């Protein structure tokens, strides 16, 4: 039986500090989570942002195809959303 | 290059910055021309160590190295090191952080080695260089005598655009998180993709 995991996403750029909690089944592909996060931050697709850990490690494209459970094991549950367009 | 996307927005402090508090008020006036500058450099290094301690506590692979260059006439106005892709440490680049004499009232500037132009050129000011001189005969950029490289400035506009992204109570470690890391995190997958293409192409 698979477990439900709540991932937490934040952005460093915004009108206010916001944490987006995202409950997901551990068997779910992480890319599905990121696609939903894109919608929540009004970005068109996963290529317009990168996901990183608070400690600085940026997830590679290949990481996105891992399951939520594998991502939790490797990177934890806290993530930063880096919207590429905000970097100028 | 200032994106409208940042209009009305502010820098929001993340988990990492909770481990590196801002400088106390009395240090805001201590810049490179101040008699206590060397003491400030020591505090800057202490804060960088605190950040590294945090990264280690999270079992995070290191993504940068930085230390003050003590060779210029004013020590610690140039900091040198490198940044790397933790998952692919062979992808690494030299970096130079340059402090204005008005630091910390004004933010530092970050320069990366020019081969990054081919990997992240749309987020780089290619004509803003370290060293800043050009050979008057050839027009070529003068190379840094220590490394033999020319460095280009990474885009800093979000630091100026976002409310609170730079304030005089911040230091080099905060600049590293808010500018260098944020820029590198945004560009990292593109850099890896293009780097791999270059390597494949050269085979």
Contacts between the chains, C-beta under 8 A, distances in Angstrom:
chain1	res1	chain2	res2	distance
A	10	B	12	7.2
A	10	B	14	6.5
A	11	B	12	6.8
A	12	B	11	6.3
A	12	B	12	5.4
A	12	B	14	5.6
A	12	B	178	7.6
A	12	B	182	6.4
A	13	B	6	6.3
A	13	B	9	5.3
A	13	B	10	7.8
A	13	B	11	6.7
A	13	B	12	6.9
A	13	B	158	7.1
A	13	B	162	6.1
A	14	B	9	5.6
A	14	B	10	7.2
A	14	B	12	5.5
A	15	B	8	6.4
A	15	B	9	5.7
A	15	B	10	7.2
A	16	B	12	7.4
A	17	B	12	4.5
A	17	B	13	7.3
A	18	B	12	7.6
A	50	B	185	5.7
A	50	B	186	6.1
A	50	B	188	6.3
A	50	B	189	5.7
A	52	B	185	4.8
A	53	B	58	7.2
A	53	B	60	6.6
A	54	B	14	5.6
A	54	B	15	3.8
A	54	B	16	5.2
A	54	B	58	7.4
A	55	B	16	6.5
A	55	B	54	6.9
A	55	B	55	5.1
A	55	B	58	3.8
A	55	B	60	3.5
A	56	B	16	7.1
A	56	B	55	6.3
A	56	B	60	5.8
A	56	B	63	5.0
A	56	B	86	7.6
A	56	B	181	5.8
A	56	B	185	7.5
A	57	B	60	5.5
A	57	B	61	6.2
A	57	B	63	7.2
A	57	B	86	5.3
A	57	B	87	7.5
A	58	B	85	7.7
A	58	B	86	7.9
A	58	B	184	7.8
A	58	B	185	5.0
A	58	B	188	4.3
A	58	B	189	7.0
A	60	B	87	5.6
A	60	B	189	6.6
A	60	B	192	6.6
A	61	B	189	5.6
A	61	B	193	7.7
A	76	B	58	7.6
A	78	B	15	6.4
A	80	B	14	6.2
A	80	B	185	7.5
A	82	B	182	6.8
A	82	B	185	4.6
A	82	B	186	4.9
A	83	B	5	7.4
A	83	B	186	7.8
A	84	B	186	4.7
A	84	B	187	7.6
A	85	B	3	5.6
A	85	B	5	5.0
A	86	B	3	6.5
A	86	B	5	5.5
A	86	B	6	5.7
A	86	B	9	7.9
A	86	B	158	6.0
A	86	B	186	7.7
A	87	B	123	5.9
A	87	B	155	6.3
A	87	B	158	5.7
A	87	B	182	6.3
A	87	B	183	5.6
A	87	B	186	4.2
A	87	B	187	7.5
A	88	B	1	4.9
A	88	B	2	5.3
A	88	B	3	4.5
A	88	B	6	7.0
A	88	B	123	7.7
A	88	B	155	5.4
A	88	B	157	3.7
A	88	B	158	5.1
A	88	B	161	6.7
